[in-house]
Amino acid sequence: MGGRFDISIVAKDSLTAEENIDEIITEISRIENLISDWKPTSQVSEVNQNAGIRPVKVDKEVFELTRRALQLSEITNGAFDISFAAMDRIWKFDGSMTEMPSAEAIKKSVAKVGYKNIILDSIHSTIFLKLKRMKIGFGALGEGYATNKCQEMMLAKGIHSGIINASGDMSVWGTQINEKPWNIGITNPFHPDKILATMPLKQGAVTTSGSYEKFVVLNGKRYSHIINPATGYPSTGLCSVTVFGPNAETANGFSTSAMVLGKKAAIPFLNQFPDYYFMMITDSGKTIFSKNFPKRLLKKYR
């Protein structure tokens, strides 16, 4: 899925732990082979290859993941959009970019992006992309979805404690071997090699989206690698959004959407979901918490 997975589980012995970790890896690979738009044999790649040509029948799992993604697009007015995969890569975050692309190039870059052109048929379990060269991709949901599925699988097997970390998108359950909660570190976006704070967590998910690893500064303004799929412009204003809640897939979608929406729109949007709480850090270094954030549990570092 293009990211690193770190897996820790508490089991009665090391052999049991290793066997279950192997099962988790197998499950992650299974999901990747279904939804990766980088693998030409995946169902999502088949959908993309048939854009503008015909609907493609997919497994119920892929269909439902797509349906939930479109629901998120609707409630964020397109700030979240899995058809971002069709976007032209005109923004460079490798240090080579020295000036803004033209407004015309930016507009053209999102010509094939638009979630309303993704047509679902629940009776036949098909996905159809109306425009040729349209694409969908699950880069902002897939890892959270995979950690959820693996957590459910482990609980069904009687593994009552573990943490699956997919490059910062985590599913957490139970306690450490010393019966203390798992300690979740929140990266300092201005010093990514350092931890800003830690949060104890026994059950739930935590995801972070941020611009602190990939960004470009043009004319003194910081532009994130997270692009607004509706406009083609990079998100600005926030350099990190961490979301806690019961479901990693949903939290994953929320943290990405918040980066695109920006502080002013993201706060009222996320506050609609009381099961989730968030911590945002602006480009100027200001930290913003949701009203329901349990700040008494947060341990800050200097």
C-alpha positions in Angstrom: 0.0 0.0 0.0 3.0 2.2 -0.4 3.7 2.5 3.4 5.3 0.7 6.2 3.2 -1.5 8.6 4.4 -2.1 12.2 2.6 -4.8 14.0 2.7 -5.6 17.8 0.5 -8.1 19.5 0.4 -9.6 23.0 0.1 -13.4 23.0 0.8 -16.3 25.4 4.1 -17.1 23.7 6.3 -15.9 20.8 5.3 -18.6 18.5 1.6 -17.7 18.8 2.5 -14.0 18.3 4.6 -14.8 15.1 1.8 -17.0 13.6 -0.7 -14.3 14.1 1.5 -11.5 12.8 2.0 -13.7 9.7 -1.8 -13.9 9.3 -2.0 -10.1 9.6 0.6 -9.7 6.8 -1.3 -12.1 4.7 -4.5 -10.1 5.2 -2.8 -6.8 4.4 -1.5 -8.4 1.2 -5.0 -9.7 0.3 -6.5 -6.2 0.7 -3.6 -4.6 -1.3 -4.2 -7.0 -4.2 -7.8 -5.9 -4.2 -7.6 -2.2 -4.0 -4.1 -1.0 -5.0 -4.2 1.1 -8.1 -0.4 0.4 -8.5 -1.0 -3.3 -9.1 -2.3 -3.9 -12.7 -4.2 -7.1 -11.7 -6.2 -5.5 -8.8 -9.9 -4.9 -9.1 -9.4 -1.2 -8.7 -6.9 -1.2 -11.6 -9.5 -3.0 -13.7 -12.0 -0.3 -12.9 -9.5 2.3 -13.9 -8.5 0.5 -17.1 -12.2 0.5 -18.2 -12.9 4.2 -17.4 -15.3 5.6 -20.0 -15.8 2.1 -21.5 -17.8 -0.2 -19.2 -18.8 -0.9 -15.6 -16.6 -3.5 -13.8 -18.0 -6.0 -11.4 -16.1 -6.0 -8.0 -16.2 -7.9 -4.8 -18.7 -6.6 -2.2 -15.8 -5.5 0.0 -14.4 -3.2 -2.8 -17.9 -1.9 -3.6 -18.7 -1.0 0.0 -15.3 0.7 0.5 -16.0 2.8 -2.6 -19.6 3.6 -1.4 -18.2 4.8 1.9 -15.6 6.9 0.1 -18.4 8.6 -1.9 -20.4 9.3 1.2 -17.3 11.1 2.6 -17.0 13.1 -0.6 -20.6 14.2 -0.3 -20.4 15.4 3.3 -17.1 17.2 2.6 -18.3 18.8 -0.6 -15.5 17.1 -2.6 -12.6 17.9 -0.2 -12.2 14.1 -0.1 -12.3 12.4 -3.5 -10.9 9.0 -4.4 -10.8 10.1 -8.1 -7.8 12.3 -7.1 -5.8 9.4 -8.6 -6.4 10.9 -12.1 -4.8 14.2 -11.1 -1.8 15.3 -13.2 1.3 15.5 -11.0 2.3 19.0 -11.7 3.3 19.9 -8.1 6.8 18.6 -7.2 7.8 18.0 -3.6 11.4 16.8 -4.2 13.1 20.2 -4.0 13.0 20.8 -7.8 10.1 23.2 -7.9 10.9 26.9 -7.9 7.7 28.6 -9.1 4.0 28.1 -9.1 2.4 26.2 -12.0 0.1 28.4 -14.1 -3.6 28.7 -13.3 -4.4 27.0 -16.6 -2.1 24.0 -15.8 -3.6 23.7 -12.3 -7.2 23.7 -13.8 -6.2 21.2 -16.4 -4.6 18.9 -13.8 -8.0 18.1 -12.2 -10.0 17.8 -15.4 -10.6 14.1 -14.9 -11.2 14.4 -11.1 -14.8 14.4 -9.8 -16.5 11.9 -7.5 -19.9 12.6 -9.2 -18.6 10.7 -12.2 -18.2 7.5 -10.2 -21.3 5.4 -10.9 -22.2 2.6 -8.5 -24.7 -0.2 -9.2 -25.5 -2.0 -6.0 -27.6 -4.7 -7.8 -24.8 -5.8 -10.0 -21.9 -4.7 -7.7 -20.3 -2.7 -10.4 -18.2 0.5 -10.5 -18.2 2.7 -13.6 -16.0 5.7 -14.2 -17.8 7.9 -16.7 -14.8 9.7 -18.2 -12.0 8.2 -20.1 -8.6 8.3 -18.2 -10.4 8.7 -14.9 -8.9 6.8 -12.0 -9.8 6.0 -8.4 -7.3 5.3 -5.6 -7.6 4.4 -1.9 -4.4 6.1 -0.7 -6.3 8.1 1.9 -8.5 5.2 3.2 -6.8 1.9 2.4 -4.3 1.7 5.2 -6.9 2.6 7.8 -9.3 0.1 6.3 -6.6 -2.6 6.5 -5.7 -2.0 10.1 -9.5 -2.2 11.0 -9.9 -5.5 9.2 -6.8 -7.0 10.9 -7.9 -5.8 14.3 -11.3 -7.5 13.8 -9.6 -10.7 12.7 -7.3 -10.8 15.7 -10.2 -10.2 18.2 -12.2 -13.0 16.5 -9.2 -15.3 17.1 -8.9 -14.3 20.8 -5.9 -12.0 20.5 -7.1 -9.4 23.0 -4.3 -6.8 22.7 -2.3 -5.3 19.9 -1.5 -2.3 17.8 -1.2 -2.1 14.0 0.5 1.0 12.7 0.3 1.8 9.0 2.7 4.7 8.6 0.8 6.7 11.3 -2.7 5.2 10.8 -3.3 3.0 13.7 -5.8 0.5 15.1 -5.2 -0.1 18.8 -6.9 -2.6 21.3 -6.2 -3.9 24.7 -3.2 -3.1 26.8 0.6 -3.6 26.7 2.0 -6.7 28.5 2.4 -4.6 31.7 -1.4 -3.9 31.5 -0.8 -0.2 30.7 -2.5 1.5 27.7 -0.6 1.8 24.5 1.3 5.1 24.3 0.6 6.9 21.1 3.2 9.4 20.0 2.2 12.5 18.0 5.0 13.8 15.8 6.2 17.4 16.1 5.5 18.7 12.5 8.3 21.2 12.8 10.8 18.6 14.0 9.6 15.3 12.5 12.3 13.3 14.3 10.8 14.3 17.6 7.6 13.5 19.5 5.4 16.5 20.4 3.1 14.6 22.8 1.9 11.2 23.8 -1.6 9.9 24.4 -2.6 6.7 26.2 -5.1 4.6 24.2 -6.7 1.2 25.1 -9.2 0.9 22.3 -9.8 2.8 19.0 -7.9 4.3 16.2 -5.6 7.3 15.6 -4.6 8.7 12.2 -2.4 11.7 11.3 -2.3 13.6 8.0 0.3 16.3 7.6 2.6 18.3 5.3 5.7 18.1 7.5 7.4 15.4 5.3 6.4 16.6 1.9 5.8 20.3 1.1 7.2 23.1 -0.9 7.7 26.8 0.0 7.0 29.3 -2.8 7.1 33.0 -2.3 7.3 32.4 1.5 4.1 30.3 1.6 4.1 26.6 2.5 2.2 24.3 0.2 1.3 20.7 1.3 1.6 17.6 -0.8 -2.1 17.0 0.1 -3.9 18.5 -2.9 -7.4 19.8 -2.9 -9.1 17.5 -5.5 -11.7 20.1 -6.4 -9.2 22.9 -7.2 -5.8 21.3 -7.9 -4.2 23.6 -5.4 -2.2 22.2 -2.4 -3.7 22.6 1.1 -2.4 25.4 3.2 -2.8 26.7 6.7 -2.5 23.3 8.6 0.7 21.3 8.8 -0.8 18.4 10.9 -4.2 16.9 11.8 -4.5 14.0 14.2 -7.8 12.3 14.6 -8.8 9.8 17.4 -11.9 7.7 17.2 -13.4 4.2 17.0 -12.6 3.5 13.3 -9.3 3.9 11.5 -10.8 4.1 8.0 -13.1 6.9 9.0 -10.4 8.7 11.0 -8.1 8.4 8.0 -10.7 10.1 5.8 -11.4 12.8 8.4 -7.7 13.8 8.9 -7.1 14.0 5.1 -10.3 16.0 4.6 -9.4 18.4 7.4 -6.1 19.2 5.8 -7.9 20.1 2.5 -10.8 22.0 4.2 -8.4 24.1 6.3 -8.8 25.2 9.9 -11.9 27.4 9.4 -14.0 24.7 7.7 -12.5 21.6 9.3 -13.3 22.5 12.9 -17.1 22.7 12.5 -17.0 19.7 10.1 -15.2 17.4 12.6 -17.2 18.7 15.5 -20.3 17.1 13.9 -18.9 13.6 14.9 -18.8 13.4 18.7 -17.2 9.9 18.6 -14.1 11.5 17.2 -11.7 14.1 18.6 -8.9 15.9 17.0 -5.7 17.9 17.4 -4.6 20.4 14.7 -1.4 22.3 14.3 -1.3 25.3 12.1 1.5 26.4 9.8 2.3 29.1 12.4 2.6 26.5 15.2 -0.7 27.0 17.0 -2.4 23.9 18.4 -6.1 23.6 18.2 -8.1 20.9 20.1 -11.7 19.7 19.6 -14.0 20.5 22.5 -14.2 16.9 23.5 -10.4 16.2 23.4 -9.3 14.6 26.7 -6.4 17.0 27.2 -5.9 15.8 30.8 -4.5 12.6 29.3 -2.1 14.3 26.9 1.5 14.4 27.9 3.4 17.2 26.2 7.1 17.3 25.5 9.2 20.4 25.1 
